[in-house]
Amino acid sequence: MRHHTTIDSTVENKTACISCGSILTGNYCSVCGEKRFELHDLALKHYAEESIEGITHFDNKFFKSVKLLITKPGLLALDFCRGKRVPFMRPFALFFVCNIFYFLLIGQNNLFSTPLTSFYNFYPFTEFHSKEIIDQVAPTNEQFKVVATIFNQKMGIESKAFLVAFIPLLAIGGVLVYRRRYLSEHLIFSTYLFAFLLLFYTFIGSCITNPYYYFFVKGNYDSTYDLVSALTAWVIFGVYYFFAARRFYKASVLRSIIGSVVTMLLFLVCLYGYRILLFFKIIHSIGV
């Protein structure tokens, strides 16, 4: 008669893994990593201990990963590709957490959004007939103010909804400039790179940009500040990319500079394209 594996039978015979049935030689299965089951695992005290351990384990990994991400550009990606993965967060997991922080702490004035006035007045947006489209939707000043309020709110929210698309776009720069055996290596590098970018703009936005707009310009758009802050950020990002590429790709100084310039230009083009696509999406929903 065939016997099915159950919790009770596993407790009686502790040599079998509850998940895959392999023979256990220690507290953890060497095949699937499942922990040896004990009755005290169901105790309330053990449940509380595991819950606290799970939170602190996440905190430890996150802060260790962020510290390494900031202080040693490119090393997280290099370690991950070499197989050193246990001490730190995996690329997409770190990106996902950084994305959540960015979404929660940064409001409408974020890197990926642009107010309606910019689409009405500034190049390159006006090259896509954004001004004419806005005039059709809001022909009077009063209507423009109403539409601008709705548009800016939607832009602030929706601009952070599709950020994952920038990961493969950033990887294109690495593909064009550096040689690696696997495409996934470029994606891993760009994922960590984009996680740093989100952390950097989370700090700049929450500590500098948002207070500036709140206390000094009362929520109005300041094109001068936007230009200065953008140029400063690009310089910092370019320097960070240079050192990250030197470490990860083992690239020369010249090739690292070229990679930095190519990637920043590519990201800038994609950023404006992203904003323009969001403009058409949002203005269409308002116009309808």
C-alpha positions as CSV (number, residue, x, y, z in Angstrom):
1,M,0.0,0.0,0.0
2,R,1.4,3.4,-1.1
3,H,1.9,6.0,1.7
4,H,1.6,9.7,0.9
5,T,4.1,12.1,2.5
6,T,2.4,14.2,5.2
7,I,3.6,16.6,7.9
8,D,3.1,13.9,10.5
9,S,5.1,11.3,8.6
10,T,7.8,13.8,8.0
11,V,8.1,14.5,11.7
12,E,8.3,10.8,12.4
13,N,10.9,10.3,9.6
14,K,13.0,13.4,9.6
15,T,15.3,12.2,6.8
16,A,12.9,13.2,3.9
17,C,12.5,16.7,2.6
18,I,8.9,17.8,2.8
19,S,9.1,19.7,-0.5
20,C,11.1,17.4,-2.9
21,G,11.5,14.1,-1.0
22,S,15.3,14.2,-1.0
23,I,17.3,12.8,1.9
24,L,18.2,15.4,4.5
25,T,21.7,15.5,5.8
26,G,21.4,18.7,7.8
27,N,18.8,21.3,8.8
28,Y,18.4,22.4,5.1
29,C,17.8,20.3,2.0
30,S,20.8,20.3,-0.3
31,V,18.5,20.0,-3.4
32,C,15.8,22.6,-2.9
33,G,16.9,24.5,0.2
34,E,13.8,23.6,2.3
35,K,14.3,23.8,6.1
36,R,13.8,20.6,8.1
37,F,10.4,20.7,9.6
38,E,10.0,20.5,13.4
39,L,6.8,20.7,15.5
40,H,8.1,23.7,17.3
41,D,8.1,25.6,14.0
42,L,4.3,26.0,14.5
43,A,4.7,27.6,18.0
44,L,3.7,31.2,18.3
45,K,7.1,32.2,19.7
46,H,8.8,30.6,16.6
47,Y,6.4,32.4,14.3
48,A,7.3,35.8,15.9
49,E,11.0,35.0,15.7
50,E,10.8,34.2,12.0
51,S,8.8,37.3,11.3
52,I,11.3,39.5,13.0
53,E,14.2,37.7,11.3
54,G,12.6,38.1,7.9
55,I,12.3,41.9,8.4
56,T,15.8,42.3,9.8
57,H,17.2,40.0,7.1
58,F,15.6,42.2,4.4
59,D,16.9,45.4,6.1
60,N,20.4,44.0,6.3
61,K,20.5,43.0,2.7
62,F,18.9,46.2,1.5
63,F,21.3,48.5,3.4
64,K,24.3,46.5,2.5
65,S,23.3,46.6,-1.2
66,V,22.6,50.3,-1.1
67,K,25.9,51.0,0.6
68,L,27.8,49.0,-2.0
69,L,25.8,50.5,-4.8
70,I,26.7,54.0,-3.8
71,T,30.3,53.6,-2.6
72,K,31.6,51.1,-5.2
73,P,29.9,51.6,-8.5
74,G,29.6,48.4,-10.6
75,L,30.6,46.0,-7.9
76,L,27.1,44.7,-7.2
77,A,26.7,43.8,-10.8
78,L,30.1,42.3,-11.0
79,D,29.6,40.1,-7.9
80,F,26.2,39.0,-9.2
81,C,27.6,37.9,-12.5
82,R,30.5,36.1,-10.7
83,G,27.9,34.2,-8.6
84,K,28.2,36.1,-5.3
85,R,24.5,36.6,-4.6
86,V,23.6,35.6,-1.0
87,P,24.8,38.7,0.9
88,F,23.0,41.3,-1.3
89,M,19.7,41.9,-3.0
90,R,19.2,40.6,-6.5
91,P,19.1,43.3,-9.3
92,F,15.4,43.5,-10.0
93,A,14.5,43.2,-6.3
94,L,16.7,46.2,-5.5
95,F,15.3,48.1,-8.4
96,F,11.7,47.3,-7.3
97,V,12.3,48.5,-3.8
98,C,14.0,51.7,-5.0
99,N,11.1,52.2,-7.4
100,I,8.7,52.0,-4.4
101,F,10.7,54.6,-2.4
102,Y,10.8,56.9,-5.5
103,F,7.0,56.5,-6.0
104,L,6.2,57.2,-2.3
105,L,8.6,60.0,-1.6
106,I,8.6,62.0,-4.9
107,G,5.5,63.8,-6.0
108,Q,4.6,65.4,-9.3
109,N,8.0,67.1,-9.8
110,N,9.9,64.0,-10.7
111,L,12.5,63.3,-13.4
112,F,10.1,61.4,-15.7
113,S,7.2,63.9,-15.6
114,T,6.8,67.3,-17.3
115,P,4.1,69.9,-16.5
116,L,1.7,71.0,-19.2
117,T,3.3,74.4,-19.6
118,S,6.5,72.8,-20.9
119,F,4.6,71.0,-23.6
120,Y,3.0,74.3,-24.5
121,N,6.2,76.5,-24.6
122,F,9.4,74.5,-24.9
123,Y,11.3,72.6,-27.5
124,P,11.5,69.7,-28.4
125,F,7.9,69.1,-27.2
126,T,6.5,71.8,-29.5
127,E,8.0,70.0,-32.5
128,F,5.4,67.3,-32.0
129,H,2.5,69.9,-32.2
130,S,1.9,69.7,-28.5
131,K,0.9,73.4,-28.4
132,E,-1.7,73.0,-31.1
133,I,-3.2,70.0,-29.4
134,I,-3.4,71.8,-26.1
135,D,-5.1,74.8,-27.8
136,Q,-7.8,72.4,-29.1
137,V,-8.4,70.8,-25.7
138,A,-8.2,74.1,-23.7
139,P,-8.7,77.1,-26.0
140,T,-9.1,79.7,-23.1
141,N,-6.9,80.6,-20.2
142,E,-9.5,79.3,-17.7
143,Q,-9.8,76.0,-19.4
144,F,-6.0,75.8,-19.7
145,K,-5.7,76.2,-15.9
146,V,-8.2,73.4,-15.3
147,V,-6.7,71.1,-17.8
148,A,-3.1,71.8,-16.5
149,T,-4.2,70.8,-13.0
150,I,-5.6,67.5,-14.1
151,F,-2.8,66.9,-16.5
152,N,0.0,67.5,-14.0
153,Q,-1.6,65.2,-11.4
154,K,-2.0,62.4,-14.0
155,M,1.5,63.0,-15.3
156,G,3.0,62.8,-11.8
157,I,1.3,59.4,-11.2
158,E,1.6,57.8,-14.6
159,S,5.2,58.8,-15.2
160,K,6.3,56.4,-12.5
161,A,4.2,53.5,-13.8
162,F,6.4,52.3,-16.7
163,L,10.0,52.9,-15.4
164,V,11.0,49.3,-15.9
165,A,11.1,50.0,-19.6
166,F,14.3,52.1,-19.0
167,I,16.3,49.0,-17.9
168,P,16.7,47.5,-21.4
169,L,17.1,50.9,-22.9
170,L,20.0,51.6,-20.6
171,A,21.5,48.2,-21.5
172,I,21.7,49.3,-25.2
173,G,24.5,51.7,-24.3
174,G,26.5,48.8,-22.9
175,V,25.8,46.6,-25.9
176,L,27.0,49.3,-28.3
177,V,30.2,50.1,-26.5
178,Y,31.3,47.0,-24.5
179,R,31.6,43.4,-25.3
180,R,30.1,40.8,-23.0
181,R,29.3,37.1,-23.6
182,Y,25.7,37.4,-22.5
183,L,23.1,40.0,-23.0
184,S,21.8,39.4,-19.5
185,E,25.1,40.8,-18.2
186,H,24.3,44.2,-19.7
187,L,20.8,44.0,-18.3
188,I,22.1,43.2,-14.8
189,F,24.5,46.2,-15.0
190,S,21.7,48.5,-16.2
191,T,19.3,47.3,-13.5
192,Y,21.7,48.2,-10.8
193,L,22.6,51.4,-12.6
194,F,18.9,52.4,-12.8
195,A,18.4,51.5,-9.1
196,F,21.2,54.0,-8.3
197,L,19.6,56.6,-10.5
198,L,16.2,56.2,-8.6
199,L,17.9,56.4,-5.2
200,F,19.8,59.5,-6.3
201,Y,16.7,61.3,-7.6
202,T,14.8,60.2,-4.5
203,F,17.3,61.9,-2.3
204,I,17.5,65.0,-4.6
205,G,13.7,65.2,-4.9
206,S,12.8,64.7,-1.3
207,C,15.6,66.8,0.2
208,I,16.1,69.6,-2.3
209,T,13.6,69.8,-5.2
210,N,10.3,69.3,-3.3
211,P,11.3,71.7,-0.5
212,Y,12.4,74.3,-3.1
213,Y,9.1,74.1,-5.0
214,Y,7.1,74.1,-1.8
215,F,8.8,77.0,0.0
216,F,10.2,79.2,-2.7
217,V,8.1,78.9,-5.9
218,K,4.8,77.7,-4.2
219,G,4.4,74.8,-6.6
220,N,4.9,76.8,-9.8
221,Y,7.3,75.4,-12.5
222,D,10.8,76.9,-12.5
223,S,12.6,76.3,-15.7
224,T,15.9,77.7,-14.5
225,Y,16.0,75.4,-11.5
226,D,15.0,72.5,-13.6
227,L,17.8,73.2,-16.1
228,V,20.5,73.6,-13.3
229,S,19.4,70.6,-11.3
230,A,19.2,68.5,-14.5
231,L,22.7,69.4,-15.6
232,T,24.1,68.8,-12.1
233,A,22.4,65.4,-12.0
234,W,23.7,64.4,-15.4
235,V,27.3,65.3,-14.4
236,I,27.0,63.1,-11.3
237,F,25.3,60.3,-13.2
238,G,28.0,60.5,-15.9
239,V,30.8,60.3,-13.3
240,Y,29.1,57.4,-11.5
241,Y,28.6,55.5,-14.8
242,F,32.3,56.0,-15.7
243,F,33.5,54.3,-12.5
244,A,30.8,51.6,-12.7
245,A,31.9,50.8,-16.3
246,R,35.6,50.7,-15.3
247,R,34.9,48.1,-12.6
248,F,32.2,46.0,-14.3
249,Y,33.4,46.0,-17.9
250,K,37.1,46.3,-17.1
251,A,37.1,49.1,-19.7
252,S,39.8,51.6,-20.4
253,V,39.4,55.3,-19.4
254,L,38.6,56.3,-23.0
255,R,36.0,53.5,-23.5
256,S,34.4,54.2,-20.1
257,I,34.1,57.9,-21.1
258,I,32.5,57.0,-24.4
259,G,30.2,54.5,-22.7
260,S,29.1,57.2,-20.3
261,V,28.4,59.8,-23.0
262,V,26.6,57.3,-25.2
263,T,24.4,56.0,-22.4
264,M,23.5,59.4,-21.1
265,L,22.6,60.6,-24.6
266,L,20.6,57.5,-25.1
267,F,18.8,57.9,-21.8
268,L,18.1,61.6,-22.5
269,V,16.5,60.7,-25.9
270,C,14.5,58.0,-24.3
271,L,13.4,60.3,-21.4
272,Y,12.1,62.9,-23.8
273,G,10.4,60.2,-25.9
274,Y,8.8,58.8,-22.7
275,R,7.5,62.2,-21.7
276,I,6.1,62.8,-25.2
277,L,4.3,59.4,-25.2
278,L,2.8,60.2,-21.8
279,F,1.7,63.6,-23.1
280,F,-0.3,62.1,-25.9
281,K,-1.8,59.4,-23.6
282,I,-2.9,61.8,-20.9
283,I,-4.1,64.7,-23.1
284,H,-6.1,62.2,-25.1
285,S,-7.8,61.0,-22.0
286,I,-8.6,64.5,-20.9
287,G,-9.7,65.6,-24.3
288,V,-12.1,62.7,-24.6
